[in-house]
Amino acid sequence: MSRDKSADWMEEEEIRAEELAKTGKPPNNDAPKLVRKKAAAPIRATKGLYIQESYAMAFDRVVFAQKQVKGKKAPELAEEAIELLLKKYDMKF
């Protein structure tokens, strides 16, 4: 069987790709690079709370409504509720 010469470029590209992978250099330095933003979320602690089922369901409804409008998530809503409690009882956090 004779070897097809038209497939040689594929081998060359494979070798070049392997060499670039070893060095860690990108094949095109001028190409734009994807930069991912990391959201600065605060560190949160898990607290086990036992609340009445009606309050849990009401909280779930609020979370769902906020999810529909791309609003706050459950941890943020819980923090907001705690802030309101602290304000009500004139306490600082």
C-alpha positions as CSV (number, residue, x, y, z in Angstrom):
1,M,0.0,0.0,0.0
2,S,1.3,3.4,-0.9
3,R,0.9,6.2,1.6
4,D,-1.2,9.2,0.7
5,K,0.9,12.3,0.7
6,S,-2.1,14.6,1.1
7,A,-2.5,13.5,4.8
8,D,1.1,14.6,5.7
9,W,-0.1,18.0,6.8
10,M,-2.3,16.3,9.5
11,E,0.7,14.6,11.0
12,E,2.6,17.9,10.9
13,E,-0.2,19.7,12.7
14,E,-0.4,16.9,15.3
15,I,3.3,17.2,16.0
16,R,3.1,21.0,16.2
17,A,0.1,20.8,18.6
18,E,1.9,18.4,20.8
19,E,4.9,20.6,21.0
20,L,2.8,23.7,21.8
21,A,1.0,21.8,24.5
22,K,4.3,20.9,26.1
23,T,5.5,24.5,26.1
24,G,2.2,26.0,27.1
25,K,2.4,28.7,24.5
26,P,-0.7,29.6,22.5
27,P,-0.6,29.1,18.8
28,N,-1.7,32.7,18.1
29,N,-0.5,35.3,20.6
30,D,-2.5,38.0,18.9
31,A,-5.8,36.2,19.2
32,P,-8.2,37.6,21.9
33,K,-8.3,35.6,25.0
34,L,-11.4,34.7,27.0
35,V,-11.3,36.3,30.4
36,R,-13.8,34.9,33.0
37,K,-15.0,37.2,35.7
38,K,-15.2,35.7,39.1
39,A,-18.1,37.0,41.1
40,A,-17.0,38.2,44.5
41,A,-19.5,36.2,46.6
42,P,-19.2,36.5,50.3
43,I,-18.3,33.5,52.4
44,R,-21.5,32.0,53.8
45,A,-22.1,29.6,56.7
46,T,-24.7,26.9,56.8
47,K,-27.2,27.3,59.6
48,G,-29.9,24.7,60.3
49,L,-33.2,26.4,61.1
50,Y,-36.4,24.6,61.9
51,I,-39.3,26.8,60.8
52,Q,-43.0,26.1,60.3
53,E,-43.9,24.6,57.0
54,S,-46.1,27.6,56.0
55,Y,-43.1,29.9,56.4
56,A,-40.8,27.6,54.5
57,M,-43.4,27.5,51.6
58,A,-43.8,31.2,51.7
59,F,-40.0,31.7,51.5
60,D,-39.8,29.2,48.6
61,R,-42.5,31.3,46.8
62,V,-40.5,34.4,47.2
63,V,-37.3,32.7,46.0
64,F,-39.2,31.3,43.0
65,A,-40.6,34.8,42.2
66,Q,-37.2,36.3,42.3
67,K,-35.8,33.5,40.2
68,Q,-38.4,34.3,37.5
69,V,-37.2,38.0,37.3
70,K,-33.5,37.1,37.6
71,G,-33.4,38.8,41.0
72,K,-31.8,37.7,44.3
73,K,-31.1,34.1,45.2
74,A,-32.2,32.3,48.3
75,P,-29.0,33.1,50.4
76,E,-29.3,36.8,49.6
77,L,-33.0,36.8,50.5
78,A,-32.3,35.1,53.8
79,E,-29.5,37.6,54.5
80,E,-31.9,40.4,53.7
81,A,-34.5,39.0,56.1
82,I,-31.9,38.8,58.9
83,E,-30.9,42.4,58.2
84,L,-34.5,43.4,58.7
85,L,-34.7,41.5,62.0
86,L,-31.5,43.2,63.2
87,K,-32.9,46.6,62.2
88,K,-36.2,45.8,64.0
89,Y,-34.4,44.9,67.2
90,D,-31.9,47.7,66.9
91,M,-28.9,45.4,66.6
92,K,-25.8,45.8,64.5
93,F,-24.1,43.1,62.5
